[in-house]
Amino acid sequence: MEAVFSNQDADEGVVVCEHGSHVQGKNCKRNQWSGVRGRPGVLTGSYQFEVEVNFCLIRVGWAADISDRTLGLDALSFGYGGTGMKSSNRVFEKYGQEFHELAGAVVTCLLDRRDPKCETISYCLNGRPLGVAFQLPAELAGVPLFPAVCGKESWSAVCRFDETIAFPQTGYTRLMEAVIGSDAVSGPLVLGLCSSDGDACVSISTDGLHATSTPEAARNAWHGVRGRPGVLRGKYQFEVKLMSESLLRVGWGALRTKRALGNDAHSFGYGGTAKKSNSAKYEDYGEKYEGQIGTVLSCLIDRQEQTISFSINGRNLGIAFNIPTDCADVPLFPAICGKGAWEASCAYADLAFPEPGYRPLAEALAARDAVPGQSLSGTLAAPKGALVVTARSTQEGVLKDQLEAIAQATCIPVEGVVPGRRVVLHVNSGPWQGWYPCEVVDSDPRGCYLRHDSDGYTENVPWAFLNSGKYTMELLESSQDVELAVPVPVESTPPEGPTGQHVSHILRHGRLRVHTELGAGVTLVMCEVGYFASRIEEPGQPDLRKGDAIVAIGSTVLLGLEEDELEACFAAAFCDNAVIVLGNYLALRERPFKEVRQEALRLLDDLPLVQPKMEALGHSQSNSLQVALPFHRPAALLTRTTSTRSSDGASVLKRGRLCLDPRSGQAGLELSACQEGYYVEEIAPFPGQPDLEVGDVIVCIGGSVLHDMDPEDVEQRFGDAYCDGAVFVAGPLLKLEDVPSQAVQREISLLLTPSTQSSLLLERSRTY
């Protein structure tokens, strides 16, 4: 997705050029206004775009997706016009300066949503700030606002979203960059019941606040709908009001669960018969509300304590569920289901019974505590493995002759689909269109059982359904295949995909920055191509952007690895200045799995190894080294274990890594040669060396032993191995002086053996 205007969201008579930046209003009647909205819609952060206009009357600004395209005529749009007036909800006020008669006037549209309690819209004219024009009302928290332009009669404008912006404003980011991370969305619905995520007989109102299950629904059948957004953090609530004498169940569910709440492991419901349910297990809870029109049910979720509770008309019924640990990192979405015909309305803000300590669900996105979860469908390409078979869905609507064809299909098990194997299940049409990485849980003469990676949902795919056309299953490389895979030679020209874009244009080299105390400042979430960067904070990552995916680190490609392997491989290579291969997640999803992995291997193979020169150290007369390093792995997030297998006291040795400042090439150490190795006399207070203490002796570095060496050899060997991340072995001088030299040498050898190297444990979905 790019930041562009589109003919798909334009009034009749408005024409958008192919690249989405030049818009024109043509053939409009006298005094008629016409407009166009662009993408993406900003949810949080501070962003800007520019509009250049020549001698025509236009209005520019921001608008919700369901607002009028003529800016400023409703409460969901905000505009600044050429006559020097600002407007929202048909209220026009003097603001700024007239520009409709200025040649080449450039209006900068600024949206600041960093503080959910004070979101503002401002403008600049030819780079001159005009001040705050609007403070957004609280009810718009969590509602995406899209760039918008409208004009009177015949008009034209050139819009800029990227580095071509002529007057960039301090504190604001170009709108094109909002699509990279989680600050913006491509579509309109991020709050409310989702019509594309409801059963066929459930109708949803335009604003997503009202749902009706038609009388044609089977009398004893349950039908439901999920809403947005999905909560990951914090404490939030939404309300459901019964609008008919019906039987409902309300609560929370993962995106890929059944819409009949409570029938699988990752959905949690409370029903009108005073039952709570999860994994199809029903237990007494609360009180009955079946058929009680006007009853208001509050659905509460606490992702700090990982609990789900409910209230009736403000009376809290207590904790209903403790969210299981395997669901701790899974976003949970508001959901309703009912039996037969039913009707209900929802509230995400302006709640009738606000619960102390809980925030309205409408605020979750702006607070970065939730994900939009916009769509279940899409055209993104899945990882490519070995094509196996196709299968036909048994969902309602399959024609009788197709069912007969399925019944006649072979029931022979498919080779390679065995327990433990990872596969990708494609659904090529219908509401579940998309692709899903899965693990084969079991298989029998009738079919196979697949567990979805995203939410643990298990489904059965019978062998008899294969070869019928609607589903596709692919085998991914096994973990052993991935681990032992030999890089395949690649051509000098990178592979080209369906869109004509080379994979090398998507992947790039980079390096991690890891600070001693701040860590890497990156929130990483496991995804099918590696680790997705969902947030970047201090100390900052020059080579990494929000929305990127790290597909390789060090010498290891992460694509295709299972969760445990992914964590272990990433942890083993995680350090300051670690080499990474990365690219935009959405772009990578569009590329074949095999091509991305092949290109990642090529980039790793081509990477030049750059090490700081010894001259950068600066020798002192006392034969000491002055070096400084501000970056290293965070001690609080990485746990190191050391060998304890030596005898004679030599177990006092420990392994560590040297840290260098990439800007100066120094490490903040003052060292002097001695018989045991390099003695640490001083460690600079900033940033320091977490793996060393004053009084330690470095006895080995980079595989070169310094113990029992002449001072000249110590200095030479240390200089040869000196680089960021160099592995060293060290121990306190006072203890080493009492240890026989042979014992020290033996312990050094043990610590350098791969089987006893330090293990680094990384927590998933945390800020590193």
JOLINMO-V370853 format. One record per residue. N is the residue number from 1. RES is the residue in three letters. SS is DSSP state (h for helix, s for strand, l for the rest). OMEGA is omega in whole degrees, 0 to 359 (* if undefined). NEAR is the number of other C-alpha atoms within 10 Angstrom. Layout:
N_RES_SS_OMEGA_NEAR / N_RES_SS_OMEGA_NEAR
This chain:
1_MET_l_176_12 / 2_GLU_l_174_18 / 3_ALA_l_186_25 / 4_VAL_s_165_21 / 5_PHE_s_186_27 / 6_SER_s_175_20 / 7_ASN_s_181_18 / 8_GLN_s_179_10 / 9_ASP_s_183_17 / 10_ALA_s_175_22 / 11_ASP_l_176_18 / 12_GLU_l_182_14 / 13_GLY_l_177_17 / 14_VAL_s_182_23 / 15_VAL_s_178_20 / 16_VAL_s_179_21 / 17_CYS_l_188_12 / 18_GLU_l_183_12 / 19_HIS_l_169_11 / 20_GLY_l_181_19 / 21_SER_l_181_18 / 22_HIS_s_182_18 / 23_VAL_s_181_24 / 24_GLN_s_171_21 / 25_GLY_s_185_25 / 26_LYS_l_171_16 / 27_ASN_l_178_13 / 28_CYS_l_180_17 / 29_LYS_l_180_12 / 30_ARG_l_180_9 / 31_ASN_l_180_9 / 32_GLN_l_176_12 / 33_TRP_s_175_21 / 34_SER_s_185_26 / 35_GLY_s_181_26 / 36_VAL_s_174_27 / 37_ARG_s_179_30 / 38_GLY_s_177_25 / 39_ARG_s_8_27 / 40_PRO_s_175_26 / 41_GLY_s_186_26 / 42_VAL_s_178_28 / 43_LEU_l_182_29 / 44_THR_l_183_26 / 45_GLY_s_180_20 / 46_SER_s_188_22 / 47_TYR_s_183_24 / 48_GLN_s_166_27 / 49_PHE_s_184_28 / 50_GLU_s_174_31 / 51_VAL_s_176_27 / 52_GLU_s_186_19 / 53_VAL_s_180_23 / 54_ASN_l_170_18 / 55_PHE_l_172_15 / 56_CYS_l_184_19 / 57_LEU_l_179_21 / 58_ILE_s_175_30 / 59_ARG_s_186_28 / 60_VAL_s_178_27 / 61_GLY_s_187_31 / 62_TRP_s_183_26 / 63_ALA_s_172_29 / 64_ALA_l_186_22 / 65_ASP_l_184_23 / 66_ILE_l_181_12 / 67_SER_l_175_16 / 68_ASP_l_181_19 / 69_ARG_l_172_24 / 70_THR_l_188_26 / 71_LEU_l_172_34 / 72_GLY_l_182_27 / 73_LEU_l_176_18 / 74_ASP_l_185_17 / 75_ALA_l_183_19 / 76_LEU_l_179_21 / 77_SER_s_189_28 / 78_PHE_s_185_29 / 79_GLY_s_174_28 / 80_TYR_s_188_30 / 81_GLY_s_183_27 / 82_GLY_l_178_23 / 83_THR_l_179_17 / 84_GLY_l_179_16 / 85_MET_s_171_18 / 86_LYS_s_184_24 / 87_SER_s_171_24 / 88_SER_s_179_19 / 89_ASN_l_178_13 / 90_ARG_l_174_14 / 91_VAL_s_183_12 / 92_PHE_s_181_16 / 93_GLU_s_179_13 / 94_LYS_s_182_14 / 95_TYR_l_173_18 / 96_GLY_l_187_22 / 97_GLN_l_175_15 / 98_GLU_l_179_17 / 99_PHE_l_186_23 / 100_HIS_l_179_19 / 101_GLU_l_178_14 / 102_LEU_l_178_13 / 103_ALA_l_177_12 / 104_GLY_l_178_16 / 105_ALA_s_180_19 / 106_VAL_s_178_24 / 107_VAL_s_177_27 / 108_THR_s_182_28 / 109_CYS_s_186_23 / 110_LEU_s_177_27 / 111_LEU_s_181_30 / 112_ASP_s_181_22 / 113_ARG_s_181_23 / 114_ARG_l_180_17 / 115_ASP_l_183_13 / 116_PRO_l_181_21 / 117_LYS_l_180_14 / 118_CYS_l_179_13 / 119_GLU_l_187_20 / 120_THR_s_173_19 / 121_ILE_s_180_22 / 122_SER_s_180_20 / 123_TYR_s_171_27 / 124_CYS_s_176_21 / 125_LEU_s_184_20 / 126_ASN_l_176_16 / 127_GLY_l_182_16 / 128_ARG_s_181_14 / 129_PRO_s_179_15 / 130_LEU_s_179_14 / 131_GLY_s_181_12 / 132_VAL_s_178_15 / 133_ALA_s_184_21 / 134_PHE_s_164_17 / 135_GLN_s_187_14 / 136_LEU_l_177_21 / 137_PRO_l_185_13 / 138_ALA_h_183_15 / 139_GLU_h_178_12 / 140_LEU_h_176_19 / 141_ALA_l_181_25 / 142_GLY_l_177_26 / 143_VAL_l_181_24 / 144_PRO_l_177_26 / 145_LEU_s_187_27 / 146_PHE_s_175_26 / 147_PRO_s_184_31 / 148_ALA_s_177_28 / 149_VAL_s_172_29 / 150_CYS_s_182_30 / 151_GLY_s_182_28 / 152_LYS_s_180_21 / 153_GLU_l_179_19 / 154_SER_l_182_21 / 155_TRP_s_176_22 / 156_SER_s_181_25 / 157_ALA_s_174_22 / 158_VAL_s_184_16 / 159_CYS_s_181_24 / 160_ARG_s_183_23 / 161_PHE_l_191_21 / 162_ASP_l_184_18 / 163_GLU_l_178_11 / 164_THR_l_178_12 / 165_ILE_l_186_18 / 166_ALA_l_184_16 / 167_PHE_l_179_17 / 168_PRO_l_183_18 / 169_GLN_l_181_19 / 170_THR_l_179_6 / 171_GLY_l_180_10 / 172_TYR_l_181_15 / 173_THR_s_178_19 / 174_ARG_s_187_21 / 175_LEU_h_181_29 / 176_MET_h_182_21 / 177_GLU_h_179_20 / 178_ALA_h_183_26 / 179_VAL_h_183_21 / 180_ILE_l_183_21 / 181_GLY_l_185_19 / 182_SER_l_182_21 / 183_ASP_l_185_26 / 184_ALA_s_180_23 / 185_VAL_s_181_25 / 186_SER_l_184_18 / 187_GLY_l_188_15 / 188_PRO_l_192_18 / 189_LEU_l_172_24 / 190_VAL_l_180_25 / 191_LEU_l_180_27 / 192_GLY_s_177_25 / 193_LEU_s_189_29 / 194_CYS_s_183_26 / 195_SER_s_179_19 / 196_SER_s_179_17 / 197_ASP_s_178_23 / 198_GLY_s_177_22 / 199_ASP_l_189_18 / 200_ALA_l_184_15 / 201_CYS_l_181_18 / 202_VAL_s_179_21 / 203_SER_s_183_20 / 204_ILE_s_177_20 / 205_SER_l_183_14 / 206_THR_l_182_13 / 207_ASP_l_177_12 / 208_GLY_l_184_20 / 209_LEU_l_185_18 / 210_HIS_s_180_19 / 211_ALA_s_178_24 / 212_THR_s_173_20 / 213_SER_s_189_24 / 214_THR_l_180_16 / 215_PRO_l_181_11 / 216_GLU_l_180_9 / 217_ALA_l_181_17 / 218_ALA_l_188_13 / 219_ARG_l_185_10 / 220_ASN_l_181_10 / 221_ALA_l_177_11 / 222_TRP_s_178_20 / 223_HIS_s_186_26 / 224_GLY_s_181_27 / 225_VAL_s_175_28 / 226_ARG_s_177_30 / 227_GLY_s_178_29 / 228_ARG_s_5_27 / 229_PRO_s_177_28 / 230_GLY_s_187_27 / 231_VAL_s_177_28 / 232_LEU_l_184_24 / 233_ARG_l_174_22 / 234_GLY_l_182_19 / 235_LYS_s_187_22 / 236_TYR_s_178_24 / 237_GLN_s_168_28 / 238_PHE_s_184_26 / 239_GLU_s_175_28 / 240_VAL_s_179_27 / 241_LYS_s_180_20 / 242_LEU_s_181_22 / 243_MET_l_179_19 / 244_SER_l_178_18 / 245_GLU_l_187_15 / 246_SER_l_179_19 / 247_LEU_s_182_22 / 248_LEU_s_169_29 / 249_ARG_s_184_28 / 250_VAL_s_178_26 / 251_GLY_s_188_31 / 252_TRP_s_178_26 / 253_GLY_s_175_30 / 254_ALA_l_189_28 / 255_LEU_l_185_26 / 256_ARG_l_180_17 / 257_THR_l_177_19 / 258_LYS_l_180_19 / 259_ARG_l_172_24 / 260_ALA_l_188_26 / 261_LEU_l_172_35 / 262_GLY_l_183_27 / 263_ASN_l_175_18 / 264_ASP_l_191_21 / 265_ALA_l_186_24 / 266_HIS_l_170_26 / 267_SER_s_191_28 / 268_PHE_s_186_30 / 269_GLY_s_175_28 / 270_TYR_s_188_30 / 271_GLY_s_183_26 / 272_GLY_l_178_19 / 273_THR_l_180_17 / 274_ALA_l_176_16 / 275_LYS_s_169_18 / 276_LYS_s_184_24 / 277_SER_s_175_24 / 278_ASN_s_182_19 / 279_SER_l_179_13 / 280_ALA_l_176_15 / 281_LYS_s_186_12 / 282_TYR_s_181_16 / 283_GLU_s_178_12 / 284_ASP_s_179_13 / 285_TYR_l_172_18 / 286_GLY_l_182_21 / 287_GLU_l_182_15 / 288_LYS_l_173_15 / 289_TYR_l_182_22 / 290_GLU_l_175_18 / 291_GLY_l_183_17 / 292_GLN_l_182_16 / 293_ILE_l_179_15 / 294_GLY_l_178_16 / 295_THR_l_179_16 / 296_VAL_s_180_24 / 297_LEU_s_176_26 / 298_SER_s_179_29 / 299_CYS_s_188_25 / 300_LEU_s_176_27 / 301_ILE_s_180_30 / 302_ASP_s_183_20 / 303_ARG_l_169_21 / 304_GLN_l_177_11 / 305_GLU_l_180_12 / 306_GLN_l_177_18 / 307_THR_s_175_17 / 308_ILE_s_181_23 / 309_SER_s_180_21 / 310_PHE_s_174_26 / 311_SER_s_173_20 / 312_ILE_s_180_19 / 313_ASN_l_177_15 / 314_GLY_l_178_14 / 315_ARG_s_182_13 / 316_ASN_s_183_16 / 317_LEU_s_179_14 / 318_GLY_s_182_13 / 319_ILE_s_177_15 / 320_ALA_s_185_21 / 321_PHE_s_163_17 / 322_ASN_s_184_14 / 323_ILE_l_182_19 / 324_PRO_l_184_11 / 325_THR_h_180_9 / 326_ASP_h_178_11 / 327_CYS_h_187_18 / 328_ALA_l_182_14 / 329_ASP_l_182_16 / 330_VAL_l_177_18 / 331_PRO_l_180_23 / 332_LEU_s_188_29 / 333_PHE_s_175_23 / 334_PRO_s_184_32 / 335_ALA_s_176_30 / 336_ILE_s_169_28 / 337_CYS_s_181_29 / 338_GLY_s_181_27 / 339_LYS_s_181_19 / 340_GLY_l_179_20 / 341_ALA_l_179_24 / 342_TRP_s_180_24 / 343_GLU_s_182_22 / 344_ALA_s_174_22 / 345_SER_s_183_20 / 346_CYS_s_174_23 / 347_ALA_s_180_21 / 348_TYR_l_175_23 / 349_ALA_l_182_19 / 350_ASP_l_186_13 / 351_LEU_l_178_18 / 352_ALA_l_182_15 / 353_PHE_l_179_17 / 354_PRO_l_181_17 / 355_GLU_l_179_19 / 356_PRO_l_178_6 / 357_GLY_l_181_10 / 358_TYR_l_179_15 / 359_ARG_s_175_20 / 360_PRO_s_182_20 / 361_LEU_h_180_30 / 362_ALA_h_183_27 / 363_GLU_h_190_24 / 364_ALA_l_182_27 / 365_LEU_l_181_27 / 366_ALA_l_179_24 / 367_ALA_l_181_18 / 368_ARG_l_179_18 / 369_ASP_l_185_19 / 370_ALA_s_177_24 / 371_VAL_s_183_21 / 372_PRO_l_182_24 / 373_GLY_l_193_20 / 374_GLN_l_191_21 / 375_SER_l_174_17 / 376_LEU_l_184_15 / 377_SER_l_178_17 / 378_GLY_l_183_12 / 379_THR_l_183_11 / 380_LEU_l_181_15 / 381_ALA_l_179_15 / 382_ALA_l_172_21 / 383_PRO_l_184_27 / 384_LYS_l_175_18 / 385_GLY_l_177_18 / 386_ALA_s_180_13 / 387_LEU_s_184_13 / 388_VAL_s_189_16 / 389_VAL_s_170_17 / 390_THR_s_182_20 / 391_ALA_s_181_22 / 392_ARG_l_178_23 / 393_SER_l_175_21 / 394_THR_l_182_13 / 395_GLN_l_181_7 / 396_GLU_l_177_6 / 397_GLY_l_177_7 / 398_VAL_l_185_11 / 399_LEU_l_185_9 / 400_LYS_h_182_9 / 401_ASP_h_177_9 / 402_GLN_h_177_13 / 403_LEU_h_178_16 / 404_GLU_h_179_10 / 405_ALA_h_178_15 / 406_ILE_h_182_22 / 407_ALA_h_182_12 / 408_GLN_l_183_11 / 409_ALA_l_182_15 / 410_THR_l_178_12 / 411_CYS_l_181_16 / 412_ILE_l_179_13 / 413_PRO_l_182_18 / 414_VAL_l_181_14 / 415_GLU_l_178_7 / 416_GLY_l_179_12 / 417_VAL_l_186_23 / 418_VAL_l_180_17 / 419_PRO_l_180_14 / 420_GLY_l_181_14 / 421_ARG_l_177_18 / 422_ARG_s_183_28 / 423_VAL_s_171_28 / 424_VAL_s_178_24 / 425_LEU_s_179_23 / 426_HIS_s_170_21 / 427_VAL_s_192_22 / 428_ASN_l_178_19 / 429_SER_l_179_13 / 430_GLY_l_185_12 / 431_PRO_l_179_15 / 432_TRP_l_182_17 / 433_GLN_l_182_17 / 434_GLY_s_179_20 / 435_TRP_s_191_22 / 436_TYR_s_172_21 / 437_PRO_s_183_21 / 438_CYS_s_171_25 / 439_GLU_s_177_25 / 440_VAL_s_181_20 / 441_VAL_s_184_19 / 442_ASP_s_174_16 / 443_SER_s_178_19 / 444_ASP_s_182_11 / 445_PRO_l_182_11 / 446_ARG_l_183_15 / 447_GLY_s_179_20 / 448_CYS_s_181_20 / 449_TYR_s_185_21 / 450_LEU_s_174_27 / 451_ARG_s_181_20 / 452_HIS_s_179_21 / 453_ASP_l_189_18 / 454_SER_l_185_17 / 455_ASP_l_178_19 / 456_GLY_l_180_20 / 457_TYR_l_181_17 / 458_THR_s_178_18 / 459_GLU_s_182_14 / 460_ASN_s_174_15 / 461_VAL_s_181_21 / 462_PRO_s_175_19 / 463_TRP_h_183_23 / 464_ALA_h_180_21 / 465_PHE_h_184_26 / 466_LEU_s_178_26 / 467_ASN_l_179_18 / 468_SER_l_163_18 / 469_GLY_l_185_15 / 470_LYS_l_177_18 / 471_TYR_s_172_22 / 472_THR_s_177_20 / 473_MET_s_178_24 / 474_GLU_s_176_21 / 475_LEU_s_170_22 / 476_LEU_l_176_24 / 477_GLU_l_176_18 / 478_SER_l_181_15 / 479_SER_h_180_16 / 480_GLN_h_178_9 / 481_ASP_h_181_12 / 482_VAL_h_184_16 / 483_GLU_h_186_15 / 484_LEU_h_185_8 / 485_ALA_l_176_10 / 486_VAL_l_181_9 / 487_PRO_l_180_12 / 488_VAL_l_178_10 / 489_PRO_l_181_9 / 490_VAL_l_179_12 / 491_GLU_l_180_8 / 492_SER_l_176_7 / 493_THR_l_182_9 / 494_PRO_l_180_16 / 495_PRO_l_181_16 / 496_GLU_s_183_14 / 497_GLY_l_182_13 / 498_PRO_l_182_9 / 499_THR_l_181_8 / 500_GLY_l_182_8 / 501_GLN_l_179_13 / 502_HIS_s_179_18 / 503_VAL_h_181_24 / 504_SER_h_176_18 / 505_HIS_h_181_11 / 506_ILE_l_180_16 / 507_LEU_l_179_22 / 508_ARG_s_174_18 / 509_HIS_s_173_19 / 510_GLY_s_177_19 / 511_ARG_s_178_19 / 512_LEU_l_172_22 / 513_ARG_l_183_27 / 514_VAL_l_183_27 / 515_HIS_s_182_25 / 516_THR_l_185_21 / 517_GLU_l_183_18 / 518_LEU_l_185_20 / 519_GLY_s_179_25 / 520_ALA_l_179_26 / 521_GLY_l_183_20 / 522_VAL_s_172_26 / 523_THR_s_184_18 / 524_LEU_s_179_23 / 525_VAL_s_179_17 / 526_MET_s_175_17 / 527_CYS_s_187_18 / 528_GLU_l_179_23 / 529_VAL_l_179_23 / 530_GLY_s_178_26 / 531_TYR_s_180_25 / 532_PHE_s_179_25 / 533_ALA_s_183_26 / 534_SER_s_179_20 / 535_ARG_s_178_20 / 536_ILE_s_181_20 / 537_GLU_l_179_14 / 538_GLU_l_10_13 / 539_PRO_l_181_17 / 540_GLY_l_180_18 / 541_GLN_l_183_18 / 542_PRO_l_185_10 / 543_ASP_l_187_15 / 544_LEU_l_179_23 / 545_ARG_l_174_20 / 546_LYS_l_181_23 / 547_GLY_l_175_23 / 548_ASP_s_172_24 / 549_ALA_s_176_29 / 550_ILE_s_184_29 / 551_VAL_s_178_28 / 552_ALA_s_177_26 / 553_ILE_s_183_27 / 554_GLY_l_177_18 / 555_SER_l_187_16 / 556_THR_s_173_20 / 557_VAL_s_186_25 / 558_LEU_l_181_26 / 559_LEU_l_175_22 / 560_GLY_l_181_25 / 561_LEU_l_173_23 / 562_GLU_l_190_18 / 563_GLU_h_183_16 / 564_ASP_h_179_9 / 565_GLU_h_180_14 / 566_LEU_h_178_19 / 567_GLU_h_184_20 / 568_ALA_h_181_15 / 569_CYS_h_179_21 / 570_PHE_h_181_24 / 571_ALA_h_183_18 / 572_ALA_h_183_17 / 573_ALA_h_186_18 / 574_PHE_l_176_26 / 575_CYS_l_178_27 / 576_ASP_l_178_28 / 577_ASN_l_178_20 / 578_ALA_l_178_17 / 579_VAL_s_175_21 / 580_ILE_s_170_26 / 581_VAL_s_189_26 / 582_LEU_s_177_27 / 583_GLY_s_179_24 / 584_ASN_s_185_21 / 585_TYR_h_183_24 / 586_LEU_h_179_15 / 587_ALA_h_180_17 / 588_LEU_h_179_24 / 589_ARG_h_181_17 / 590_GLU_l_183_17 / 591_ARG_l_175_23 / 592_PRO_l_183_18 / 593_PHE_h_185_20 / 594_LYS_h_182_15 / 595_GLU_h_179_20 / 596_VAL_h_181_26 / 597_ARG_h_180_21 / 598_GLN_h_180_18 / 599_GLU_h_176_22 / 600_ALA_h_177_29 / 601_LEU_h_180_22 / 602_ARG_h_180_19 / 603_LEU_h_177_18 / 604_LEU_h_181_20 / 605_ASP_h_182_11 / 606_ASP_h_187_10 / 607_LEU_l_175_10 / 608_PRO_l_179_8 / 609_LEU_l_183_6 / 610_VAL_l_178_8 / 611_GLN_l_177_12 / 612_PRO_l_179_17 / 613_LYS_l_182_12 / 614_MET_h_181_17 / 615_GLU_h_183_9 / 616_ALA_h_184_12 / 617_LEU_l_181_20 / 618_GLY_l_182_12 / 619_HIS_s_172_15 / 620_SER_l_181_12 / 621_GLN_l_181_6 / 622_SER_l_178_10 / 623_ASN_l_180_14 / 624_SER_l_179_21 / 625_LEU_s_175_23 / 626_GLN_l_181_18 / 627_VAL_s_183_22 / 628_ALA_s_179_26 / 629_LEU_l_178_26 / 630_PRO_l_188_25 / 631_PHE_l_176_29 / 632_HIS_l_179_31 / 633_ARG_l_181_24 / 634_PRO_l_183_20 / 635_ALA_l_183_15 / 636_ALA_l_184_11 / 637_LEU_l_179_15 / 638_LEU_l_183_17 / 639_THR_l_182_14 / 640_ARG_l_173_15 / 641_THR_l_181_13 / 642_THR_l_181_16 / 643_SER_l_176_19 / 644_THR_l_189_16 / 645_ARG_l_184_12 / 646_SER_l_179_17 / 647_SER_l_175_13 / 648_ASP_l_175_13 / 649_GLY_l_184_17 / 650_ALA_h_179_25 / 651_SER_h_177_20 / 652_VAL_h_179_19 / 653_LEU_l_179_24 / 654_LYS_s_176_23 / 655_ARG_s_176_23 / 656_GLY_s_178_21 / 657_ARG_s_178_22 / 658_LEU_l_183_21 / 659_CYS_l_180_34 / 660_LEU_l_173_26 / 661_ASP_l_182_22 / 662_PRO_l_180_17 / 663_ARG_l_184_9 / 664_SER_l_183_14 / 665_GLY_l_183_22 / 666_GLN_l_186_23 / 667_ALA_l_176_27 / 668_GLY_s_182_24 / 669_LEU_s_169_23 / 670_GLU_s_188_22 / 671_LEU_s_174_26 / 672_SER_s_183_20 / 673_ALA_s_175_22 / 674_CYS_s_184_19 / 675_GLN_l_183_16 / 676_GLU_l_181_25 / 677_GLY_s_178_28 / 678_TYR_s_184_28 / 679_TYR_s_181_24 / 680_VAL_s_181_23 / 681_GLU_s_180_16 / 682_GLU_s_173_18 / 683_ILE_s_182_21 / 684_ALA_l_182_15 / 685_PRO_l_175_10 / 686_PHE_l_2_14 / 687_PRO_l_182_19 / 688_GLY_l_179_22 / 689_GLN_l_184_25 / 690_PRO_l_185_17 / 691_ASP_l_182_18 / 692_LEU_l_173_23 / 693_GLU_l_174_16 / 694_VAL_l_184_16 / 695_GLY_l_175_14 / 696_ASP_s_173_24 / 697_VAL_s_174_29 / 698_ILE_s_185_30 / 699_VAL_s_180_29 / 700_CYS_s_176_26 / 701_ILE_s_178_27 / 702_GLY_l_181_19 / 703_GLY_l_179_15 / 704_SER_s_181_14 / 705_VAL_s_178_22 / 706_LEU_l_183_27 / 707_HIS_l_179_20 / 708_ASP_l_178_16 / 709_MET_l_174_18 / 710_ASP_l_181_15 / 711_PRO_h_180_18 / 712_GLU_h_179_11 / 713_ASP_h_178_15 / 714_VAL_h_181_25 / 715_GLU_h_182_20 / 716_GLN_h_182_14 / 717_ARG_h_179_19 / 718_PHE_h_180_23 / 719_GLY_h_180_17 / 720_ASP_h_183_14 / 721_ALA_h_187_18 / 722_TYR_l_174_23 / 723_CYS_l_179_23 / 724_ASP_l_179_25 / 725_GLY_l_180_20 / 726_ALA_l_180_15 / 727_VAL_s_177_18 / 728_PHE_s_173_26 / 729_VAL_s_183_26 / 730_ALA_s_177_26 / 731_GLY_s_181_23 / 732_PRO_s_183_19 / 733_LEU_h_184_21 / 734_LEU_h_179_11 / 735_LYS_h_182_13 / 736_LEU_h_180_22 / 737_GLU_l_181_11 / 738_ASP_l_183_11 / 739_VAL_l_177_17 / 740_PRO_l_183_12 / 741_SER_h_181_15 / 742_GLN_h_179_11 / 743_ALA_h_178_17 / 744_VAL_h_180_25 / 745_GLN_h_180_17 / 746_ARG_h_181_13 / 747_GLU_h_176_25 / 748_ILE_h_180_26 / 749_SER_h_179_15 / 750_LEU_h_182_17 / 751_LEU_h_179_23 / 752_LEU_h_177_20 / 753_THR_l_183_10 / 754_PRO_h_185_8 / 755_SER_h_180_9 / 756_THR_h_179_15 / 757_GLN_l_183_17 / 758_SER_l_175_18 / 759_SER_l_180_15 / 760_LEU_l_185_18 / 761_LEU_l_183_17 / 762_LEU_l_175_18 / 763_GLU_l_181_12 / 764_ARG_l_177_15 / 765_SER_l_177_16 / 766_ARG_l_176_13 / 767_THR_s_184_19 / 768_TYR_l_*_23
